[in-house]
């Protein structure tokens, strides 16, 4: 059995940056918190917890010390609240997420009706919504209730697919409006991983996509691979791999989401090769 690994997979720049920033804070000996999981990978979060990082859901839970803002960002009002309570804030928001936040604020401030192509419950999207107060969030097709909007501004959740973003923009272009302003805020690393995964999926007999089940970009990789018709498994670690998944397969493909560390990928490949 041959095992092929996608040439673009695993940690992206924003995730690696957030983990390094949190790690440096853990070395200080202070109380360290992250407002929500720093990234969407349970195994990495467990390791960070062992190093001293405590995940909290609300600013009220931080008594003193340092609060690290997760890679998905947080509303500016929440960051200001943390600072006003005397807490030290380390902002590990991915720079590309910050760019999407800034574009949304610019559009809202200029009077555009903001449309976010993304998932309403994703923390990145929720932070933007809290920041600008009102927006329309869509995942696949154009929103139905924008006929009264004269000026529309569009951004994307950074882990969206270009195809979903394009469908929304094309659909919006058919509405009656005065102006449509579009900012493509999709992360290039996300696109690279999607293309690499698709290319690999078309060459193998079975595909494994590694990453947290709470990871939007990992789930999207699994959906894309599955859509090619190749049997696809979304797993978190090698502990979930069974011999039945590879039975009769000659060529096996492996990819991983942007929040999946190299050690999980390497361990998984080693177990595959031992079957």
C-alpha positions as CSV (number, residue, x, y, z in Angstrom):
1,X,0.0,0.0,0.0
2,X,1.3,3.4,-1.0
3,X,0.7,6.4,1.2
4,X,0.6,9.9,-0.4
5,X,0.5,13.1,1.7
6,X,-0.9,16.3,0.2
7,X,2.0,18.8,-0.4
8,X,0.0,21.6,1.3
9,X,-1.5,20.5,4.6
10,X,-1.3,21.1,8.3
11,X,-0.5,24.2,10.2
12,X,-1.0,27.5,8.5
13,X,0.9,30.7,9.4
14,X,-1.9,32.1,11.5
15,X,-2.3,29.0,13.6
16,X,1.5,28.5,14.1
17,X,1.7,32.2,15.1
18,X,-1.1,31.9,17.7
19,X,0.5,28.7,19.2
20,X,3.9,30.3,19.5
21,X,2.4,33.5,21.1
22,X,0.5,31.4,23.6
23,X,3.6,29.2,24.3
24,X,5.7,32.3,25.1
25,X,3.1,33.4,27.6
26,X,3.0,30.0,29.3
27,X,6.7,30.3,29.9
28,X,6.3,33.5,31.9
29,X,4.7,31.7,34.9
30,X,1.7,34.1,34.9
31,X,-1.9,33.0,34.9
32,X,-2.7,32.5,31.2
33,X,-6.1,32.2,29.6
34,X,-7.5,32.0,26.1
35,X,-10.9,33.4,25.3
36,X,-12.3,30.3,23.7
37,X,-10.1,27.5,22.2
38,X,-7.0,29.1,20.7
39,X,-7.4,27.0,17.6
40,X,-9.8,24.2,16.6
41,X,-7.8,21.2,17.5
42,X,-8.5,19.3,20.7
43,X,-5.1,17.6,20.9
44,X,-3.2,20.8,20.6
45,X,-5.5,22.5,23.2
46,X,-4.8,19.6,25.6
47,X,-1.0,20.2,25.2
48,X,-1.4,23.9,25.8
49,X,-3.5,23.2,28.9
50,X,-0.7,21.0,30.2
51,X,1.6,23.9,29.7
52,X,-0.6,26.2,31.8
53,X,-3.2,27.7,29.3
54,X,-6.8,27.7,30.6
55,X,-9.6,28.1,28.1
56,X,-12.4,30.4,29.3
57,X,-15.7,31.2,27.6
58,X,-16.3,34.6,29.2
59,X,-14.1,37.6,30.2
60,X,-15.6,37.3,33.7
61,X,-13.7,34.0,34.2
62,X,-10.3,35.7,34.0
63,X,-9.4,36.9,37.5
64,X,-5.9,38.2,36.8
65,X,-3.0,37.6,34.4
66,X,-2.9,37.3,30.6
67,X,-5.7,36.7,28.2
68,X,-4.7,35.4,24.8
69,X,-7.2,36.2,22.0
70,X,-7.9,33.2,19.9
71,X,-6.8,32.9,16.3
72,X,-10.4,33.5,15.1
73,X,-10.5,36.9,16.8
74,X,-12.8,38.6,19.2
75,X,-15.1,41.7,19.1
76,X,-13.2,44.9,19.9
77,X,-15.7,45.6,22.7
78,X,-14.6,42.4,24.5
79,X,-10.9,43.2,24.1
80,X,-11.6,46.7,25.6
81,X,-13.5,45.1,28.5
82,X,-10.5,42.8,29.3
83,X,-8.1,45.7,29.3
84,X,-10.5,47.8,31.5
85,X,-10.4,45.1,34.1
86,X,-6.6,45.3,34.3
87,X,-5.9,42.1,32.4
88,X,-3.0,41.9,30.0
89,X,-4.2,41.1,26.5
90,X,-2.1,39.2,23.9
91,X,-3.9,39.4,20.5
92,X,-3.2,36.2,18.6
93,X,-5.9,36.9,16.0
94,X,-4.7,35.7,12.6
95,X,-3.7,38.7,10.5
96,X,-5.9,37.6,7.7
97,X,-8.9,37.4,10.1
98,X,-8.0,40.9,11.2
99,X,-8.1,42.0,7.6
100,X,-11.6,40.6,7.2
101,X,-12.7,42.3,10.4
102,X,-11.3,45.7,9.2
103,X,-13.0,45.4,5.8
104,X,-16.4,44.7,7.5
105,X,-16.0,47.7,9.8
106,X,-15.1,49.9,6.8
107,X,-18.1,48.7,4.8
108,X,-20.5,49.1,7.7
109,X,-19.1,52.5,8.6
110,X,-19.6,53.7,5.0
111,X,-23.2,52.7,5.0
112,X,-23.1,49.4,3.1
113,X,-25.3,46.5,3.9
114,X,-22.7,43.9,4.9
115,X,-22.9,40.3,3.6
116,X,-20.6,37.7,5.1
117,X,-20.1,34.5,3.2
118,X,-19.6,32.1,6.0
119,X,-21.1,30.1,8.9
120,X,-23.2,32.0,11.3
121,X,-22.0,30.1,14.4
122,X,-18.3,30.2,13.5
123,X,-16.3,32.3,16.1
124,X,-14.7,34.4,13.3
125,X,-18.1,35.3,11.9
126,X,-19.6,35.9,15.3
127,X,-16.8,38.3,16.3
128,X,-17.4,40.3,13.1
129,X,-21.2,40.4,13.7
130,X,-20.7,41.6,17.3
131,X,-18.3,44.3,16.0
132,X,-20.5,45.8,13.3
133,X,-23.9,45.2,14.9
134,X,-25.8,44.0,11.8
135,X,-25.0,41.9,8.7
136,X,-26.4,39.2,6.6
137,X,-24.6,35.8,6.8
138,X,-25.0,33.2,4.0
139,X,-23.1,30.0,3.3
140,X,-23.9,28.9,-0.3
141,X,-26.4,31.0,-2.2
142,X,-27.3,34.7,-2.4
143,X,-29.4,36.1,0.4
144,X,-33.1,36.5,-0.4
145,X,-34.0,39.6,1.7
146,X,-31.6,42.3,0.3
147,X,-33.9,43.8,-2.3
148,X,-34.2,47.0,-0.2
149,X,-30.5,47.5,0.2
150,X,-29.0,50.1,-2.2
151,X,-25.3,49.5,-1.4
152,X,-24.1,46.0,-0.6
153,X,-20.6,45.1,0.6
154,X,-19.3,41.5,0.7
155,X,-16.6,39.8,2.6
156,X,-15.8,36.1,3.3
157,X,-15.0,34.0,6.3
158,X,-11.3,33.2,5.8
159,X,-11.9,29.5,5.5
160,X,-14.6,29.6,2.8
161,X,-14.2,28.0,-0.6
162,X,-13.7,30.3,-3.6
163,X,-16.6,28.5,-5.3
164,X,-19.1,29.3,-2.5
165,X,-17.9,32.9,-2.4
166,X,-18.3,33.2,-6.2
167,X,-21.8,31.8,-6.1
168,X,-22.9,34.4,-3.6
169,X,-21.4,37.3,-5.5
170,X,-22.9,36.2,-8.8
171,X,-26.3,35.8,-7.1
172,X,-26.0,39.3,-5.6
173,X,-25.1,40.8,-8.9
174,X,-28.6,39.9,-10.2
175,X,-30.3,42.0,-7.5
176,X,-31.5,45.5,-8.0
177,X,-29.0,47.8,-6.2
178,X,-26.9,50.9,-6.8
179,X,-23.5,49.6,-5.8
180,X,-21.8,46.2,-5.0
181,X,-18.4,46.3,-3.3
182,X,-16.7,42.9,-2.9
183,X,-13.6,42.1,-0.8
184,X,-12.2,38.5,-1.2
185,X,-11.0,37.9,2.3
186,X,-10.5,34.1,1.9
187,X,-7.1,32.9,3.2
188,X,-4.7,31.9,0.4
189,X,-3.4,29.0,2.6
190,X,-7.0,27.7,2.8
191,X,-7.3,27.7,-1.0
192,X,-3.9,26.0,-1.4
193,X,-4.9,23.2,1.0
194,X,-8.2,22.8,-0.8
195,X,-6.6,22.5,-4.2
196,X,-3.9,20.2,-3.0
197,X,-6.5,17.9,-1.3
198,X,-8.7,17.8,-4.4
199,X,-5.7,17.0,-6.6
200,X,-4.7,14.2,-4.3
201,X,-8.2,12.8,-3.9
202,X,-8.4,12.2,-7.6
203,X,-5.3,10.0,-7.6
204,X,-6.0,7.7,-4.6
205,X,-8.3,4.9,-3.6
206,X,-9.2,6.3,-0.2
207,X,-8.7,9.7,1.5
208,X,-8.1,10.6,5.1
209,X,-8.6,14.1,6.3
210,X,-7.0,14.8,9.7
211,X,-8.2,17.5,12.1
212,X,-10.5,18.5,14.8
213,X,-14.2,17.8,14.2
214,X,-14.9,21.4,15.3
215,X,-12.6,22.7,12.6
216,X,-14.5,24.4,9.8
217,X,-11.6,24.3,7.3
218,X,-10.9,20.6,8.0
219,X,-14.6,19.7,7.6
220,X,-14.6,21.6,4.3
221,X,-11.6,19.6,3.1
222,X,-13.4,16.4,3.9
223,X,-16.5,17.6,2.0
224,X,-14.4,18.5,-1.1
225,X,-12.6,15.2,-1.1
226,X,-15.9,13.2,-0.6
227,X,-17.5,15.1,-3.5
228,X,-14.9,13.6,-5.9
229,X,-16.4,10.2,-5.2
230,X,-13.4,8.7,-3.4
231,X,-14.2,7.2,0.1
232,X,-13.2,9.8,2.6
233,X,-12.7,9.7,6.4
234,X,-12.5,12.7,8.6
235,X,-10.4,11.6,11.7
236,X,-8.8,13.4,14.5
237,X,-5.9,11.0,15.3
238,X,-4.4,7.6,14.4
239,X,-6.4,6.1,17.3
240,X,-9.5,6.2,15.1
241,X,-7.9,4.4,12.1
242,X,-9.0,0.8,11.6
243,X,-7.7,-1.8,9.1
244,X,-11.1,-2.0,7.5
245,X,-10.8,1.6,6.3
246,X,-7.9,0.6,4.0
247,X,-8.9,-3.0,3.1
248,X,-8.3,-3.6,-0.6
249,X,-6.9,-0.1,-1.2
250,X,-3.6,0.2,-3.1
251,X,-3.0,4.0,-2.8
252,X,-4.0,6.0,0.2
253,X,-4.2,9.8,0.5
254,X,-3.7,11.9,3.6
255,X,-4.3,15.6,4.1
256,X,-4.9,17.8,7.2
257,X,-6.6,21.0,8.2
258,X,-4.8,24.2,8.9
259,X,-5.0,23.6,12.7
260,X,-3.6,20.1,12.6
261,X,0.0,19.8,13.9
262,X,2.8,17.9,12.1
263,X,3.1,15.3,14.9
264,X,-0.5,14.1,14.3
265,X,0.1,13.8,10.6
266,X,3.4,11.9,11.1
267,X,1.9,9.6,13.6
268,X,-1.0,8.8,11.3
269,X,1.2,8.1,8.3
270,X,3.4,5.8,10.5
271,X,0.3,3.8,11.6
272,X,-0.9,3.6,8.0
273,X,2.4,2.2,6.8
274,X,2.4,-0.4,9.6
275,X,-1.0,-1.9,8.5
